């Protein structure tokens, strides 16, 4: 208990000493030339965890701000619809699941599927008869035994039968029904929809026993491994953008982790309503793994990089619209002495701000970087 009381007394004493020092600096620290000096004891400097340092060389990037969305190019997106009507029999996948090309998605059954197979078998039998008659009339016409009119009628019937047979065959192929089995009289009542591409299932718009038709979209999928950024930039900025430029962007999450991409395509048309053009960018492998289809993006296209001298924003003091730093004048085992010096600043980049060196503040100057708040 006694040790805790002593520690509390020491802490309060140091705080009061700092306050007194702060008041004394602002009122009594000016020399004859008007410069303001700030003094700290070694104990005060260490207790407040103050730190000194020099101007830091940094790369400031000039960016054109943009907003956009993560999406895949059209060739990596698919909507799945049936080619015949029927009731959903089974669903083999679920949203969010990654599937490979050709993997079964769902099956459905109905009278239309059965009817197509029956019609194809009937068309096949009819075709045999009409082909035989066509060949016979062709031979008779060649020998001038039959008239041209009869031959042309047989030819017309045969060609129409070929078209009907082939049309039904193609419909069964679209349903991916085994024609060899159908030819043997084995008719199935169901068909299966397969994944047309490899990718991730994003939506399923049906359920068991629901009746679906060719006009219905029953599932959607996107290959998220091919996601790109589609950014909207105002027409006044498009002239500054070219393929190969770096894009810095963040996701709508608390961490705000900075990610990178590279401009790949600059749009050639302006949206007449919003006066914007679309710029496509390829995200890095790390960034792509964090993207989701349809995710909104805040980005900046880097149009210029510049090496500058900079300081942390917290190392600067703004007083009467003028910016100052604390320049170390001297120090020893007991005391630190700083002088308040005016500087000119430039652009800000995150937690750093550009500082223009002058006669008093340059690359070799030692400045107070941490703890400036307690000094002023």
C-alpha positions in Angstrom: 0.0 0.0 0.0 2.8 2.4 0.9 4.7 1.6 -2.3 1.6 2.3 -4.4 1.1 5.6 -2.6 4.7 6.7 -3.3 4.3 5.8 -7.0 1.1 7.8 -7.3 2.8 10.9 -5.6 5.7 10.7 -8.1 3.4 10.4 -11.1 1.4 13.4 -10.0 4.6 15.4 -9.3 5.9 14.7 -12.8 2.6 15.7 -14.4 2.4 19.0 -12.5 6.1 19.6 -13.4 5.3 19.1 -17.1 2.3 21.4 -16.9 4.4 24.1 -15.2 7.1 23.6 -17.9 4.5 23.9 -20.7 3.2 27.2 -19.3 6.7 28.5 -18.6 7.8 27.7 -22.2 4.9 29.6 -23.8 5.4 32.7 -21.7 9.0 32.9 -20.8 10.8 30.8 -23.5 11.2 33.5 -26.2 14.6 35.1 -26.7 15.3 38.6 -28.0 14.8 37.5 -31.6 11.3 36.2 -30.9 12.2 32.5 -31.2 10.4 30.1 -28.9 12.5 27.6 -26.9 11.1 24.6 -25.1 13.1 22.8 -22.4 12.6 19.4 -20.9 14.3 17.7 -18.1 15.7 14.2 -18.8 13.1 12.8 -16.4 10.3 14.5 -18.3 11.6 13.4 -21.7 11.8 9.8 -20.7 8.5 9.7 -18.8 6.5 11.0 -21.8 8.4 8.6 -24.1 9.4 11.4 -26.4 11.6 10.5 -29.4 13.8 12.5 -31.7 14.7 11.8 -35.4 15.4 13.4 -38.7 13.4 14.1 -41.9 12.5 10.8 -43.6 12.8 10.1 -47.3 9.6 8.8 -48.6 7.8 8.0 -51.9 4.6 10.0 -52.2 2.2 8.7 -54.9 -0.2 11.0 -56.7 -3.5 9.1 -57.2 -6.7 9.6 -59.2 -9.5 8.4 -57.0 -12.0 5.9 -58.3 -14.8 3.7 -57.2 -15.8 0.4 -58.7 -16.7 -3.2 -58.2 -15.0 -6.6 -58.3 -16.4 -8.8 -61.1 -15.3 -11.4 -63.6 -15.2 -11.0 -67.4 -18.2 -12.3 -69.3 -16.4 -15.5 -70.4 -15.9 -16.5 -66.7 -19.6 -16.0 -65.7 -22.5 -18.4 -66.5 -26.2 -18.5 -66.1 -27.8 -22.0 -66.2 -31.2 -22.7 -67.7 -32.9 -25.9 -68.8 -33.5 -26.7 -72.5 -36.8 -28.4 -71.7 -39.5 -28.1 -69.1 -39.8 -30.3 -66.0 -39.8 -30.5 -62.2 -36.6 -30.3 -60.2 -35.7 -33.8 -59.0 -32.4 -33.3 -57.2 -29.9 -30.4 -56.4 -26.3 -31.5 -56.1 -24.5 -28.2 -55.2 -25.1 -25.2 -53.0 -24.2 -21.5 -53.1 -20.5 -20.8 -52.4 -19.4 -24.2 -53.5 -16.7 -24.4 -56.2 -17.4 -26.8 -59.0 -15.4 -28.0 -62.0 -16.6 -27.8 -65.6 -19.0 -30.7 -66.5 -19.9 -31.4 -62.8 -23.7 -32.2 -62.3 -25.6 -29.3 -60.8 -29.2 -30.5 -60.7 -31.6 -33.0 -62.3 -35.2 -32.5 -63.4 -37.8 -34.7 -64.9 -41.0 -34.3 -67.0 -43.2 -35.4 -69.9 -41.4 -33.2 -72.3 -38.1 -35.1 -71.8 -39.9 -38.4 -72.4 -41.7 -36.9 -75.5 -38.5 -35.8 -77.1 -37.0 -39.3 -76.9 -40.2 -40.8 -78.3 -40.4 -38.3 -81.2 -36.7 -39.0 -82.0 -37.3 -42.7 -82.2 -40.3 -42.2 -84.4 -38.4 -39.8 -86.6 -35.6 -42.4 -86.9 -38.0 -45.1 -88.1 -39.8 -42.7 -90.5 -36.5 -41.6 -91.9 -35.5 -45.2 -92.8 -38.7 -45.6 -94.8 -38.5 -42.2 -96.6 -34.8 -42.7 -97.3 -35.5 -46.1 -98.9 -38.3 -44.6 -101.0 -36.1 -41.6 -102.0 -33.3 -44.0 -103.1 -35.8 -46.1 -105.1 -37.4 -43.0 -106.8 -33.9 -41.7 -107.6 -33.0 -44.9 -109.3 -36.3 -45.0 -111.3 -35.9 -41.4 -112.3 -32.4 -42.0 -113.5 -33.7 -44.9 -115.7 -36.5 -42.7 -116.9 -39.1 -45.1 -115.5 -40.6 -42.6 -113.0 -41.5 -39.0 -113.5 -39.5 -36.1 -112.2 -42.4 -34.9 -110.1 -42.6 -38.2 -108.2 -38.9 -38.1 -107.6 -38.9 -34.5 -106.3 -41.8 -35.3 -103.9 -39.9 -38.3 -102.5 -36.8 -36.1 -102.2 -38.7 -33.4 -100.4 -40.2 -35.8 -97.9 -36.9 -37.4 -97.2 -35.1 -34.1 -96.6 -37.8 -32.9 -94.2 -37.5 -36.2 -92.3 -33.7 -35.7 -92.0 -34.3 -32.1 -90.7 -36.8 -33.3 -88.1 -34.6 -36.3 -87.1 -31.5 -34.1 -86.7 -33.4 -31.3 -84.8 -34.7 -33.8 -82.2 -31.2 -35.4 -82.0 -29.6 -32.0 -81.2 -32.2 -31.3 -78.5 -31.4 -34.6 -76.8 -27.7 -33.8 -77.1 -28.4 -30.5 -75.3 -30.1 -32.5 -72.6 -27.0 -34.7 -72.6 -29.2 -37.9 -72.9 -27.4 -41.0 -74.0 -28.6 -41.6 -77.6 -27.3 -45.1 -77.7 -29.6 -46.1 -74.9 -32.6 -44.3 -76.4 -31.9 -46.1 -79.8 -32.1 -49.4 -77.9 -35.5 -48.4 -76.5 -34.2 -47.3 -73.0 -36.1 -44.1 -72.3 -35.3 -41.9 -69.3 -37.7 -39.5 -67.6 -35.0 -37.1 -66.3 -32.1 -35.0 -67.5 -29.2 -33.3 -65.7 -27.8 -29.8 -65.9 -24.0 -29.6 -65.9 -21.6 -26.8 -65.1 -20.6 -25.0 -68.3 -17.4 -23.6 -66.7 -15.3 -24.1 -63.6 -16.2 -21.7 -60.9 -18.2 -20.9 -57.8 -21.9 -21.2 -57.4 -23.2 -17.7 -56.5 -27.0 -18.3 -56.7 -29.5 -21.1 -57.0 -33.0 -19.9 -58.0 -34.9 -23.2 -57.6 -35.8 -25.9 -55.2 -37.0 -29.5 -55.2 -40.2 -30.2 -57.2 -40.3 -26.7 -58.6 -41.4 -26.6 -62.3 -38.7 -25.0 -64.4 -38.8 -23.9 -68.1 -36.2 -22.8 -70.7 -36.9 -19.2 -69.9 -35.9 -19.7 -66.2 -32.4 -19.0 -64.8 -32.0 -21.8 -62.2 -28.4 -21.1 -61.2 -25.6 -18.6 -61.6 -21.8 -19.1 -61.3 -18.7 -17.0 -61.5 -15.0 -18.1 -61.6 -13.8 -16.0 -58.7 -10.2 -16.9 -59.6 -10.6 -14.6 -62.6 -12.1 -11.6 -60.7 -11.0 -8.1 -61.9 -11.6 -4.6 -60.8 -14.0 -2.5 -62.9 -13.4 1.1 -61.9 -15.4 4.2 -62.8 -13.3 7.3 -63.5 -14.5 10.8 -64.6 -13.8 11.8 -68.1 -11.4 14.6 -67.0 -9.1 12.0 -65.5 -9.1 9.3 -68.3 -6.3 11.0 -70.2 -4.0 10.4 -67.2 -4.7 6.6 -67.1 -2.8 4.0 -69.2 -2.3 0.2 -69.0 0.5 -0.9 -66.6 -0.2 1.8 -63.9 -0.5 0.6 -60.3 -3.9 0.7 -58.5 -4.1 0.9 -54.7 -7.4 -0.2 -53.3 -9.0 -1.3 -50.0 -11.9 -3.5 -49.2 -15.0 -2.4 -47.2 -13.8 -3.9 -44.0 -12.5 -2.5 -40.7 -8.9 -3.4 -41.3 -8.7 -1.4 -44.5 -5.7 -3.5 -45.7 -4.1 -1.8 -48.7 -4.1 -4.0 -51.8 -2.6 -3.6 -55.3 -3.7 -4.2 -58.9 -2.5 -3.2 -62.4 -4.5 -1.3 -65.0 -5.1 -3.7 -68.0 -7.8 -1.9 -70.1 -8.9 1.7 -70.4 -12.4 2.1 -71.6 -13.0 4.0 -74.9 -16.6 5.2 -74.2 -18.0 7.7 -71.8 -21.2 7.1 -70.0 -23.4 10.0 -71.0 -25.3 10.1 -67.7 -22.5 10.0 -65.2 -19.6 11.2 -67.5 -17.4 8.4 -66.5 -15.4 5.6 -68.3 -14.6 2.1 -67.1 -11.1 1.1 -66.4 -10.2 -2.6 -65.8 -7.4 -3.7 -63.5 -5.9 -7.1 -62.7 -5.5 -7.6 -58.9 -2.5 -9.2 -57.4 -2.8 -12.9 -56.4 -3.0 -11.9 -52.7 -5.7 -9.3 -53.4 -7.8 -11.7 -55.6 -8.0 -14.3 -52.8 -9.8 -11.7 -50.7 -12.2 -10.4 -53.3 -15.9 -11.5 -53.7 -17.9 -11.1 -56.8 -19.9 -7.8 -56.6 -17.8 -6.3 -53.8 -17.5 -2.5 -53.9 -14.0 -1.1 -54.2 -12.5 2.3 -53.2 -9.3 2.8 -55.2 -6.7 5.2 -56.5 -4.8 4.9 -59.7 -1.2 6.0 -59.2 -0.4 8.5 -62.0 2.8 9.9 -60.5 5.4 9.0 -57.9 7.7 11.5 -56.2 10.6 11.1 -53.7 10.1 13.7 -50.9 11.3 14.5 -47.3 8.5 13.8 -44.8 7.6 13.7 -41.2 4.8 12.0 -39.2 1.8 14.3 -39.0 2.1 14.2 -35.2 5.5 15.8 -35.4 4.1 19.1 -36.7 2.5 22.0 -34.8 0.0 24.3 -36.5 -0.3 27.7 -34.9 -2.1 30.7 -36.5 -2.2 28.9 -39.9 1.6 28.4 -39.8 3.3 25.0 -39.4 6.2 24.5 -37.0 8.6 21.7 -35.9 10.7 21.5 -32.8 14.4 21.6 -33.7 16.9 20.2 -31.1 19.4 22.8 -30.0 21.3 21.0 -27.3 21.0 18.3 -24.8 23.0 16.8 -21.9 22.4 14.4 -19.0 19.9 16.8 -17.4 18.1 18.7 -20.1 16.8 18.9 -23.7 16.5 22.2 -25.5 14.3 22.6 -28.6 13.5 25.6 -30.8 10.2 26.2 -32.6 11.0 26.6 -36.3 8.5 27.4 -39.1 8.5 25.0 -42.1 6.6 24.7 -45.4 4.6 21.5 -46.0 3.3 19.8 -49.1 1.1 16.9 -49.8 -0.1 14.4 -47.1 0.2 10.7 -47.6 -1.5 8.7 -44.9 0.1 9.5 -41.5 3.0 11.4 -43.2 3.2 14.9 -44.7 5.8 16.3 -47.0 8.2 18.9 -45.5 10.2 21.3 -47.7 13.8 21.6 -46.3 15.1 25.1 -45.6 18.2 26.7 -44.1 17.3 25.6 -40.6 15.6 22.3 -41.2 17.3 19.8 -43.5 18.2 16.2 -43.8 20.7 16.3 -40.9 18.5 18.3 -38.5 17.4 16.5 -35.3 13.7 17.1 -34.6 11.2 16.0 -31.9 9.0 13.4 -33.6 7.0 11.9 -30.7 5.6 13.8 -27.8 5.2 17.2 -29.5 1.7 17.5 -28.1 3.1 17.7 -24.5 5.6 20.3 -25.6 3.3 22.9 -27.0 
